[in-house]
Amino acid sequence: MKRAVARGQGMTLLETLLGMTITLLLLLGALQLLSGQSTAQRRAARAAEADESLRLALAALQAELRAAGDGYPGAEIVALAEPDRIGLNGGAGGAKQQTTFWVEDGTLRRRRGNSTQPMADGIDALSCAYLDAQDPPGIVAVATPEQRALVRQVRVTLSHTIPPRSLSATVLLRRPAP
């Protein structure tokens, strides 16, 4: 009887190895869960950053579109109209200036005069549709200055590919006083 009690006091090598294996599997499962959460958190942060970048860039672009043509009676507002680039006439420091917007190397850029500035990073595409004053608005062909003079609204879409996001706005252009 004393012999049985002596054997029951400790663990065998097999029991110890089995306990360590189960503990290791539980730790690996916990680490994998933690890693998955961390990855999801990074993705969510990138998506939020992309959304914020799109919102800020679109707000700045809308402000520029609304101010186009200010102070220049009879001037065409849309000076350059391409599907992925737009040029606007407007005032800057009392002088008539053309401002052009496009996307290059993941950055929305603005060129006014001889100066080019980055407006927002993380923008992969700019898409423009030019609309007339009809109800509902129709898309205007913008090959000539006469056609560009018909443009009353611009629908701009900014896109980000990773993560996939896009944001659009249609802006009614201010027309200069006659």
ABEGO torsion letter per residue (X at the ends): XAAAAAAAABBBAAAAAAAAAAAAAAAAAAAAAAAAAAAAAAAAAAAAAAAAAAAAAAAAAAAAAAABGBGBBGBBABABBBAABBBBBBBBGGBBBBBBBBBBGGBBBBBBEABBBBABBGBABBBBBBBBABOBBBBBBAABAAAAAABABBBBBBBBAOBBBBBBBBBBBBBBBX
